[in-house]
Amino acid sequence: MSPETETPLDFYTRRAQEVEASAEDANDRRGKWLGACVILAALVLFCLYRSFITKKMPYWSAALPIAVLAFAARRALQHRAHVLKLLDVSRYYDKGIARLKHEWDSLDDGKEFIDPDHIYATDLDLFGRGSLFQLLCSARTHLGRGTLASWMKSPASQQEVLARRNAISELGERRQLLESVAAAGNTEFSNCRSGTFEKWTAEMSSLPAFPSFAAPLALFLAPLLIVLPCLFWAGYLSLSSLWLCLIAVFALEAILGSSFREHVRSVIQSVQVPSVELPIICELLAIIEREKFSSECLSHLAQRLKNRQCAASTALRRLSRFIHLLDWESNMPLFFFLWGTQLAMAIDRWYRRHGSDLLSYLSALGEFEALLSLSSYTFEHPRDVFPEIIDGGPLFDATQLGHPLLDETTCIRNDVRLDDKTRFLIVSGSNMSGKSTFLRAIGTNAVLAWMGAPVRCAKLRLSHLQIAAAIRVQDSITDGRSHFLAEMQRLRRIIELANEGPLLFLADEIMSGTNSHDRRIAAEWVVRALVRRNAIGLITTHDLTLTEIAANGLPGRNVYFEDSGEAGELKFDYKLRSGLLTHSNALNIVRMLGIDTET
């Protein structure tokens, strides 16, 4: 298959197979080097036996086999590391295949980002199983996942959207960079915790700095435990002088250690919080620092990883090394050398030097990973287009709009236009006819547009719009809140949000919890309130009396989804039609229940 005709699924499948084959080949080479290590180890033992036991070979005879054994072991370890990285790349392509095939159970659902009170996230299925987040996210760290989730929940400015597009386009041409990121580290997002670095910086900032004399004094005392015995063995100290000096050193160490015990303990306990994420973060930052970018957005992110002292990856590797060295104290008796105290002071100095830049580094990494996720999404959906962002408005003008979570080859697409002349649509139709999905398709594409991603349309023109929805409003027994009350609270929030700027509202089965007469009157006042506030949007309904709202001098119109079928079967074509629904499907519904309507 030629590259011109190769689909994203074909590409992912081919690359996954190529990478797996490379991993198998590297593993075979690793096996050969391990076999050589076994032979060389036997040769080393033989030479040592002949040299030191039987005395039939010179002492240096094992030197060459040992050197060759060390080389072979190093090569085996290199091949093992290469195999692990290739397997990570293979998993990256497997995840891409899962996204394209909508195999939701194997994808990151971002359920920790679910917010029932968000103005549209739950209504538009942004998180959870079968969500937009699963379709978008390929981030390796919680930083990237969190940034992507925040972009989904908060529309960006027009300038930010255009900057992200340029970055996404540039990253899309760098497949090798994407594979390098996929192979970085060995930590999955499940090992990471939300807000770890924010928590650590808050804890460190609340601690006082160590006195300036403490670190030099600890650094001076620790080597004396080695220097003093050496001086005794060299004949410069008598035994009594040695003991006197050692007692003095231990006394000073005890005084120093007890003086800062609580401070040291606080530093060591707090630093365990971000320790899990540091290795992969350092590797990802190093990847970004090595790259040269042309787009303004990516260049700015790379620039944020540099300061006057050193690169971000270098600084964070130093912190990671300090944390790693802390584990030595639990494995060997290093407390006599003030090991923990010295490392706590080193970590404190690191924070005083780099702490102010740390969150900026991590924010840049999160944005970079979010852009990589959008770049992968763009590559996986080449037929989707970037929307045209216009000034003024309000406007939402879509041609051949479809829902991004449906199979793009089979989903039914519709045109929709909302502007100054047509500020709202009343969408009628029966259950399962496609009303709710149509609302979600509009809202989800608006979310994608204001993230900077391509949309599932042949063409989309829109102005800057806040998004608000009342599609999946939840009641609450524990809060004593009925579905009707929850819907009223949501509609009030939508009206208040419309006061803040242009708004796209989406309401499904508006005010279904009241009688038809009251519903008709209240729904019209809601629409009037939103139209007066320069909002545009759609409401769906089963109640055909609500279609009268569009005929009461308001800038709206009626559209509907139709159903057909006989003998208890309902069929839908999911095509949006202009006008009013003119027939009823009541008898078909009754027949679906198994009730004979002829008797």
Buried (B, 14 or more C-beta within 10 A) or exposed (E): EEEEEEEBBEBBBEBBEBBBEBBEBBBEBBEEBBEBBEEBBEBBEBBBEBBEEEEEBEEEBBEEBBEBBEBBBEBBEBBBBBBEBBBBBBBBBBBBBBBBEEEBEEBBBBEEBBEEEBBBBBBBBBBBEEBBBBBBBBBBBBBBBBBBBEBBBEBBEBEBBBBBBBBBEBBBEBEEBBBBBBBBBEBBBEEBBEEBBBBBBEBBEEBEEBEEEBBEBBEEBBEBBEEBBEBBEEEEBEEEEBEEBBEEBBEBBEEBBEEBEEBBEBBBEBBEBBBBBBBBBBBBBBBBBEBEBEBEBBBBBBEBBEBEEBBBBBBBBBBBBBBEBBEEBEEEEBEEBBBBBBBBBBBBBBBEBBBEBBEEBBBBBBBBBBBBBBBBBBBBBEEBBBBEBEEEBBBBBBBBBBBBBBEBEEBBBBEBBBBEEBBBBBBBBBEBBBBBBBBBBBBBBBBBBBBBBBBBBBBBBBBBBBBBBBBBBEBEEEEEBEEBBBBBBBBEBBBEBBEEEBBBBBBBBBBBBBEEEEBBEBBBEBBBBBBEBBBBBBBBBBBBEBBBBBEEEBBBBBBBBBBEEEEBEBEBEBEBBEEBBEEEBEEBBEBBEEEEEEE
